[in-house]
Amino acid sequence: FPVTIDFWKKRQFVTIPAATKDAEFYIDPTVRVTKDIKNSQGVYLARAGDVLNPLATVPNMNTYILFNALDQRQLEWADRYLKEGKHTGTVMLMTSELNKEQGWDHLSALRQHFSRELYLIPKEMVERFKITGLPAVVTTDMQKRLLKINQYALKESAE
């Protein structure tokens, strides 16, 4: 039991500040293959030097909704965004942080509130997608074969 109790207290979260201005930009997911890749039958899937954009070969319509669940305004924003239904494809709800004292209970409450799974934002995603402020939405622009990132500066609720 001590491992479970201390799990969230020891957990390192990705700290991402609240967005201070709206921003929209694109990320090219193209990669250069550094060594040959073969399947179990020895058939080449990609060769060293190949340049591949996964969106060109495996169209994948995803929407990643990123927010900080400790920030009430971002939580409300994520709720509104989901209810507006602007998202396409598979939707993944992701938070940068959880309450370390409430841990599993906080995660469970969020899952129940949104009626869906909730994930932690991985550090690699923040780095690769250049996320500098939350809340943010990552979508797939299939025409451009790019990932589109929108970051939103939330207005004060009194406005």
PyMOL commands that set and color helices and strands:
alter all, ss='L'
color gray80, all
select helices_A, chain A and resi 2-10+54-57+72-84+103-114+123-128
alter helices_A, ss='H'
color red, helices_A
select strands_A, chain A and resi 23-27+31-32+37-38+44-46+51-52+62-67+90-95+118-120+136-141+146-151
alter strands_A, ss='S'
color yellow, strands_A
deselect
rebuild
show_as cartoon
